[in-house]
Structures are given as C-alpha cells and as structure tokens.
Amino acid sequence: MWISDVMEAIDSSVNHYKEDGIKELIEGYRKIGANELSETFSNLINAEVHEKGAIPDELNEIIASQKGYNLDAIKNW
C-alpha cells in the first residue's frame, strides 16, 4: 500500500483496500508511533455504518495538520 494512495482520498482507499488493507495501515501507523492515525483508522473499521461518514474528514484533518505535510510532494513520492 502506498502512502500516496491513502492521501489521495480516504474514502476511495478504504473501498479499495478493504478491511485487511486498512488493518495493515493501522499496524504500520502504530509501529511508527502515529497513534492518533492508528486509532482513527481503527474507528473507521469498527464504527457503525451511520457513524462512518465523519471519520474520513477527521483522518484528512489529522494527516493534513502534520508538520511538514505537503500533498504535492507525497503524490510525487
């Protein structure tokens, strides 16, 4: 899984990678100490259907607020 895939659109990444791929991403974030991202992706998997709508926006906010975040650089990575 490429980080640029996740950055492009959380919704499409979740649909593409399904639960197993997201679990891999969760573990990767956990290993590097990105606990807020790990927990929020876990919430996405574990949430009830009616709760899932706001979580991708929350993930985008968390990712975009990181120091040094640059979407164009990530896309070209």
Steps between C-alpha positions, in 0.01 A plus 500: 500500500641839405460799730409712196201272440372575847567871466314524171164421654421319823162380371635340184792347690265334749288363217806379308703343782208364699530411867817287473694775326383758751607270786847489343502880486387517865787275606748704298387825661511334842859384439622850416318657793223669300245395758237760414490377140506137608209550737297701251543238227398239760190706570423498130499120492311458826241775461140434426399584143322821604813618690749452216414817307706744708807280554665553156480877555657454843780292346563761232524770769746296706717424199494851353581661837829311539815708498664483161189370326514572128245320283684579176825352634316189619331451162838514329665262746 
